[in-house]
């Protein structure tokens, strides 16, 4: 299992367009990735990163920390790709 935390850089958080971009990217990864919002240092319930609705239910706003997790041979590659995407301003 591979995990990585990152901060949400989009000013609208993981909603609308940013959630769609993240979900499409997650769906194209070789490993299934889950994502959870970190509150008080503790990850909440994870959702499928390839689900737009799941991402939007996290309520992850600009500056919030999220944790991405995947298992298997391509876990690091898949998680790193999504972490780097989320760390960018996807509103532009």
N, C-alpha and C positions, 0 to 999 in steps of 0.2 A: 504494500500500500504506500502511496506517495501523497503527501499533503503539502499545500502551500497557501499562505495567506497573502492577501493584497488589499489595497485600498481602492474603493470605487472612485474613479476620476471624472465620470460624467456628471455634469451639473444637475441633471434630472435623476441621477441614480440609475438603478437597473429597471427602468420603465420604458415603455414604448420602443423607440428606435434602438437604443442601446441593448435592451433585452432581446430584441429580434436578432441583432448582430451576434450577440453572445450565443443565443440558442442555435443559430445556423452554424456557427463555428464549432460549437460543441457536438452537434449532430454529425459533423464531418470528421471528428476525431476517431482514431482507432480504439481508444478506451472510453468507456462510459464514465463521465465526470459528474459528481454531485457538488453542490455548493450550499454553504450555510452562512448565515449572517452571524458575526461575532458580537455578543453583547456582554459587557463586563468581563471580557476575556474568555468567555465560554461560547462555543459554537451552538447555535440553535438547531432545529430540525433541518436536515439537509433535503434539498430538492434536486431533481434531475436538471442539470445545466442546459440540456437540450430542449427544455420546456419553457416557452415564453411565459405562460401563465404561472408556472412554478417560480420563475425568476421574479416576476412582478409581485407574487405573494410574499417574498422575502422582506419587502419594504426596505431594501438597501438603498440608502440615499448617498449623495455626494460625501466622500470622506469616511464612510462606513467601512469597516474591515470585514472581509469575507474569507472563508476557508474553502478551498477546492480540494477534492479528494478523488482518487481513482486507483484501481488495482490492475495488475497485469503487466505484461511486457512493455506496453506503450503508455503506462500511467504517467511517467515524468513528462514525456513529450506532450501528451494531451493536456495535462494540468498547466504546464508552463505556457502553452499557446493561449489558453484561456486567461490565465493570470496576467499575461502581458497585454492582452486585449482589454481587460477590465481596468487596468492601470492607465489606459489612454482615455482622453476626452472623446467619447463617441458621439457627441452632440454636433460636432462640426460637419 
